[in-house]
Amino acid sequence: MAGRNRGDIEAEIKETLGIVPHFFSEIPDDLLEYEWEIFRKLELGETLIPNKYKELMGIALHSETKCRYCTLFHTEAAKLFGATDEEIQEAVHYAKHSLGWSAYLNGMREDYDAFARELGEIKAYLSAKG
């Protein structure tokens, strides 16, 4: 598909999304096809991770980056892929919880090798429990 002209790519975007969003219209000609293919595959396509879960990860990720564009995009996409308000809230709470532990462990300069060893012990114990 390399080398398609901008008009053909924008026609495909419009056929897929109903419009050509402004953020696509500003991408330089030589990068548009590449960016559209990645967007279409990762945001809209079926990958190893179901779309609803990818979008919930996006919400959690951008609740930390504080990008309101990405948070809005991933929230609306998650809903389109079937996420409930409760699942969205859980994703954000999970991000808050995980980020808190990251701040604590890094701030306290927890010994990484000891942490990894203990995690291995926990994993072995829980696996043995079934």
GROMACS elastic network, one bead per residue, 0.5 to 0.9 nm:
[ bonds ]
;  ai    aj funct       b0    kb
    1     4     6  0.64110   500
    1    33     6  0.83695   500
    2    33     6  0.73883   500
    2    34     6  0.82904   500
    3    30     6  0.85588   500
    3    33     6  0.79099   500
    4     7     6  0.83171   500
    4     8     6  0.65364   500
    4     9     6  0.68119   500
    4    33     6  0.72890   500
    5     8     6  0.55519   500
    5     9     6  0.65012   500
    5    10     6  0.87862   500
    5    29     6  0.80898   500
    5    33     6  0.84363   500
    6     9     6  0.51342   500
    6    10     6  0.60113   500
    6    11     6  0.84474   500
    6    29     6  0.62858   500
    6    30     6  0.87159   500
    6    32     6  0.73278   500
    6    33     6  0.77422   500
    7    10     6  0.51587   500
    7    11     6  0.60357   500
    7    12     6  0.86447   500
    8    11     6  0.50520   500
    8    12     6  0.63251   500
    8    13     6  0.87274   500
    9    12     6  0.51159   500
    9    13     6  0.62701   500
    9    14     6  0.86635   500
    9    32     6  0.76603   500
    9    33     6  0.64627   500
    9    36     6  0.79086   500
   10    14     6  0.60668   500
   10    15     6  0.84710   500
   10    19     6  0.87229   500
   10    20     6  0.63526   500
   10    24     6  0.84104   500
   10    25     6  0.81113   500
   10    32     6  0.87935   500
   11    14     6  0.50890   500
   11    15     6  0.60884   500
   11    16     6  0.85793   500
   11    19     6  0.88590   500
   11    20     6  0.80770   500
   12    15     6  0.50006   500
   12    16     6  0.61231   500
   12    17     6  0.85228   500
   12    20     6  0.89688   500
   13    16     6  0.51019   500
   13    17     6  0.58794   500
   13    18     6  0.75276   500
   13    19     6  0.69857   500
   13    20     6  0.58519   500
   13    21     6  0.85442   500
   13    24     6  0.87749   500
   13    36     6  0.76785   500
   13    40     6  0.88631   500
   14    17     6  0.52033   500
   14    20     6  0.51556   500
   14    21     6  0.84842   500
   15    18     6  0.56187   500
   15    19     6  0.74855   500
   15    20     6  0.88884   500
   16    19     6  0.80503   500
   16    40     6  0.89277   500
   17    20     6  0.70994   500
   17    21     6  0.83337   500
   19    22     6  0.89939   500
   20    23     6  0.82598   500
   20    24     6  0.65032   500
   20    25     6  0.66815   500
   21    24     6  0.55088   500
   21    25     6  0.65272   500
   22    26     6  0.64176   500
   23    26     6  0.56110   500
   23    27     6  0.69974   500
   24    27     6  0.54207   500
   24    28     6  0.88807   500
   24    32     6  0.72794   500
   24    35     6  0.84227   500
   24    36     6  0.79406   500
   25    28     6  0.81579   500
   25    32     6  0.84578   500
   26    29     6  0.87575   500
   26    32     6  0.88533   500
   27    30     6  0.83370   500
   27    31     6  0.64949   500
   27    32     6  0.56274   500
   27    35     6  0.81943   500
   28    31     6  0.54859   500
   28    32     6  0.61010   500
   29    32     6  0.53777   500
   29    33     6  0.78096   500
   30    33     6  0.72905   500
   30    34     6  0.81557   500
   31    34     6  0.54104   500
   31    35     6  0.61450   500
   31    36     6  0.85834   500
   32    35     6  0.51917   500
   32    36     6  0.59715   500
   32    37     6  0.84921   500
   33    36     6  0.52057   500
   33    37     6  0.61223   500
   33    38     6  0.87125   500
   34    37     6  0.53028   500
   34    38     6  0.63990   500
   34    39     6  0.86716   500
   35    38     6  0.53080   500
   35    39     6  0.60840   500
   35    40     6  0.84936   500
   36    39     6  0.50347   500
   36    40     6  0.58663   500
   36    41     6  0.84056   500
   37    40     6  0.51452   500
   37    41     6  0.60720   500
   37    42     6  0.85306   500
   38    41     6  0.51728   500
   38    42     6  0.59428   500
   38    43     6  0.79902   500
   39    42     6  0.53833   500
   39    43     6  0.53783   500
   39    44     6  0.71748   500
   39    45     6  0.86755   500
   40    43     6  0.56200   500
   40    44     6  0.50902   500
   40    45     6  0.60697   500
   41    44     6  0.57576   500
   41    46     6  0.73419   500
   41    47     6  0.76737   500
   42    45     6  0.57786   500
   42    46     6  0.77644   500
   42    47     6  0.71009   500
   42    51     6  0.84975   500
   42    54     6  0.86385   500
   43    46     6  0.86059   500
   43    51     6  0.72362   500
   43    54     6  0.79975   500
   43    55     6  0.80514   500
   43    77     6  0.85267   500
   44    47     6  0.89576   500
   44    51     6  0.72352   500
   45    51     6  0.76586   500
   46    49     6  0.76336   500
   46    50     6  0.66745   500
   46    51     6  0.68383   500
   47    50     6  0.64765   500
   47    51     6  0.76181   500
   48    51     6  0.90000   500
   49    52     6  0.83490   500
   49    53     6  0.65686   500
   49    54     6  0.62950   500
   50    53     6  0.54922   500
   50    54     6  0.63790   500
   50    55     6  0.88473   500
   51    54     6  0.50271   500
   51    55     6  0.61722   500
   51    56     6  0.85853   500
   51    77     6  0.86001   500
   51    78     6  0.75809   500
   51    81     6  0.63914   500
   52    55     6  0.52496   500
   52    56     6  0.62454   500
   52    57     6  0.86981   500
   52    77     6  0.78455   500
   52    78     6  0.52508   500
   52    79     6  0.78342   500
   52    80     6  0.81973   500
   52    81     6  0.50295   500
   52    82     6  0.64458   500
   52    83     6  0.61417   500
   53    57     6  0.61538   500
   53    58     6  0.85189   500
   53    78     6  0.77385   500
   53    81     6  0.88193   500
   53    83     6  0.83566   500
   54    57     6  0.50779   500
   54    58     6  0.62073   500
   54    59     6  0.87878   500
   54    74     6  0.86740   500
   54    78     6  0.80617   500
   55    59     6  0.62516   500
   55    60     6  0.86366   500
   55    73     6  0.87765   500
   55    74     6  0.51760   500
   55    75     6  0.70260   500
   55    76     6  0.87271   500
   55    77     6  0.63542   500
   55    79     6  0.87162   500
   55    81     6  0.82292   500
   55    83     6  0.86731   500
   56    59     6  0.50695   500
   56    60     6  0.62912   500
   56    61     6  0.85616   500
   56    74     6  0.71018   500
   56    75     6  0.74276   500
   56    77     6  0.89208   500
   56    78     6  0.61518   500
   56    83     6  0.78084   500
   56    87     6  0.77883   500
   56    88     6  0.63690   500
   56    91     6  0.60365   500
   56    92     6  0.84023   500
   57    60     6  0.50671   500
   57    61     6  0.59882   500
   57    62     6  0.85160   500
   57    74     6  0.84917   500
   57    91     6  0.70944   500
   57    92     6  0.89531   500
   57    95     6  0.88596   500
   58    61     6  0.50428   500
   58    62     6  0.60272   500
   58    63     6  0.83633   500
   58    70     6  0.76124   500
   58    71     6  0.72783   500
   58    73     6  0.88169   500
   58    74     6  0.56657   500
   58    75     6  0.81056   500
   58    78     6  0.88289   500
   59    62     6  0.53046   500
   59    63     6  0.59721   500
   59    64     6  0.88470   500
   59    70     6  0.76130   500
   59    71     6  0.53958   500
   59    72     6  0.81351   500
   59    73     6  0.84985   500
   59    74     6  0.55001   500
   59    75     6  0.60803   500
   59    78     6  0.83655   500
   59    88     6  0.74545   500
   59    91     6  0.70463   500
   59    92     6  0.68244   500
   59    95     6  0.88730   500
   60    63     6  0.52016   500
   60    64     6  0.69597   500
   60    71     6  0.83284   500
   60    88     6  0.84286   500
   60    91     6  0.55125   500
   60    93     6  0.81336   500
   60    94     6  0.74482   500
   60    95     6  0.52050   500
   60    96     6  0.82080   500
   61    64     6  0.55874   500
   61    65     6  0.65592   500
   61    66     6  0.86192   500
   61    71     6  0.84305   500
   61    92     6  0.84892   500
   61    95     6  0.71354   500
   62    66     6  0.54563   500
   62    67     6  0.57193   500
   62    68     6  0.76802   500
   62    69     6  0.89422   500
   62    70     6  0.62613   500
   62    71     6  0.54502   500
   62    74     6  0.85502   500
   63    66     6  0.51913   500
   63    67     6  0.72956   500
   63    68     6  0.83074   500
   63    70     6  0.89137   500
   63    71     6  0.65549   500
   63    92     6  0.66708   500
   63    95     6  0.74594   500
   63    96     6  0.83014   500
   64    67     6  0.80403   500
   64    95     6  0.75214   500
   64    96     6  0.79969   500
   64    99     6  0.81188   500
   65    68     6  0.87380   500
   66    69     6  0.88452   500
   66    70     6  0.84038   500
   66    71     6  0.75460   500
   67    70     6  0.54441   500
   67    71     6  0.60774   500
   67    72     6  0.85736   500
   68    72     6  0.59581   500
   68    73     6  0.83936   500
   69    72     6  0.52971   500
   69    73     6  0.61082   500
   69    74     6  0.86332   500
   70    74     6  0.59471   500
   70    75     6  0.82760   500
   71    74     6  0.53688   500
   71    75     6  0.59617   500
   71    76     6  0.85651   500
   72    75     6  0.51577   500
   72    76     6  0.61596   500
   72    77     6  0.84557   500
   73    76     6  0.54132   500
   73    77     6  0.60459   500
   73    78     6  0.84879   500
   74    78     6  0.58145   500
   74    79     6  0.84769   500
   75    78     6  0.51342   500
   75    79     6  0.63535   500
   75    80     6  0.87483   500
   75    83     6  0.86816   500
   75    88     6  0.73684   500
   76    79     6  0.51364   500
   76    80     6  0.62846   500
   76    81     6  0.87311   500
   77    81     6  0.62421   500
   77    82     6  0.87112   500
   77    83     6  0.86759   500
   78    81     6  0.50704   500
   78    82     6  0.63332   500
   78    83     6  0.52011   500
   78    84     6  0.81579   500
   78    88     6  0.79124   500
   79    82     6  0.50110   500
   79    84     6  0.64956   500
   79    85     6  0.80156   500
   79    88     6  0.86470   500
   80    83     6  0.73132   500
   83    86     6  0.80803   500
   83    87     6  0.60372   500
   83    88     6  0.67597   500
   84    87     6  0.51480   500
   84    88     6  0.63453   500
   84    89     6  0.86300   500
   85    88     6  0.50757   500
   85    89     6  0.61295   500
   85    90     6  0.85789   500
   86    89     6  0.50525   500
   86    90     6  0.61272   500
   86    91     6  0.86488   500
   87    91     6  0.61697   500
   87    92     6  0.87188   500
   88    91     6  0.51216   500
   88    92     6  0.64133   500
   88    93     6  0.86940   500
   89    92     6  0.52149   500
   89    93     6  0.61704   500
   89    94     6  0.85357   500
   90    94     6  0.59511   500
   90    95     6  0.85118   500
   91    94     6  0.50850   500
   91    95     6  0.62479   500
   91    96     6  0.87183   500
   92    95     6  0.50387   500
   92    96     6  0.62357   500
   92    97     6  0.86277   500
   93    97     6  0.61040   500
   93    98     6  0.85360   500
   94    97     6  0.50593   500
   94    98     6  0.60213   500
   94    99     6  0.84042   500
   95    98     6  0.51720   500
   95    99     6  0.59170   500
   95   100     6  0.84017   500
   96    99     6  0.52562   500
   96   100     6  0.61299   500
   96   101     6  0.88379   500
   97   100     6  0.51804   500
   97   101     6  0.65566   500
   97   102     6  0.88123   500
   98   101     6  0.52555   500
   98   102     6  0.62803   500
   98   103     6  0.87684   500
   99   103     6  0.61758   500
   99   104     6  0.85811   500
  100   103     6  0.51871   500
  100   104     6  0.62438   500
  100   105     6  0.86760   500
  101   104     6  0.50006   500
  101   105     6  0.59658   500
  101   106     6  0.83280   500
  102   105     6  0.53073   500
  102   106     6  0.59454   500
  102   107     6  0.81052   500
  103   106     6  0.53912   500
  103   107     6  0.56611   500
  103   108     6  0.83082   500
  104   107     6  0.50630   500
  104   108     6  0.59234   500
  104   109     6  0.83066   500
  104   110     6  0.86276   500
  105   108     6  0.52767   500
  105   109     6  0.59842   500
  105   110     6  0.53921   500
  105   111     6  0.87952   500
  106   110     6  0.64310   500
  107   110     6  0.78932   500
  108   111     6  0.89450   500
  109   112     6  0.81450   500
  110   113     6  0.89347   500
  110   114     6  0.81527   500
  110   115     6  0.72938   500
  111   114     6  0.54383   500
  111   115     6  0.61397   500
  111   116     6  0.87436   500
  112   116     6  0.61247   500
  112   117     6  0.86170   500
  113   116     6  0.50756   500
  113   117     6  0.61865   500
  113   118     6  0.86277   500
  114   117     6  0.50533   500
  114   118     6  0.61336   500
  114   119     6  0.84802   500
  115   118     6  0.52163   500
  115   119     6  0.61038   500
  115   120     6  0.86433   500
  116   119     6  0.50431   500
  116   120     6  0.62328   500
  116   121     6  0.87545   500
  117   120     6  0.50761   500
  117   121     6  0.63820   500
  117   122     6  0.87788   500
  118   122     6  0.61975   500
  118   123     6  0.85563   500
  119   122     6  0.50397   500
  119   123     6  0.60975   500
  119   124     6  0.85641   500
  120   123     6  0.50854   500
  120   124     6  0.61353   500
  120   125     6  0.85648   500
  121   124     6  0.51411   500
  121   125     6  0.61090   500
  121   126     6  0.86067   500
  122   125     6  0.50919   500
  122   126     6  0.60953   500
  122   127     6  0.84323   500
  123   126     6  0.52423   500
  123   127     6  0.59570   500
  123   128     6  0.84893   500
  124   127     6  0.51132   500
  124   128     6  0.60926   500
  124   129     6  0.86546   500
  125   128     6  0.52165   500
  125   129     6  0.63644   500
  125   130     6  0.89621   500
  126   129     6  0.50816   500
  126   130     6  0.65874   500
  127   130     6  0.52248   500
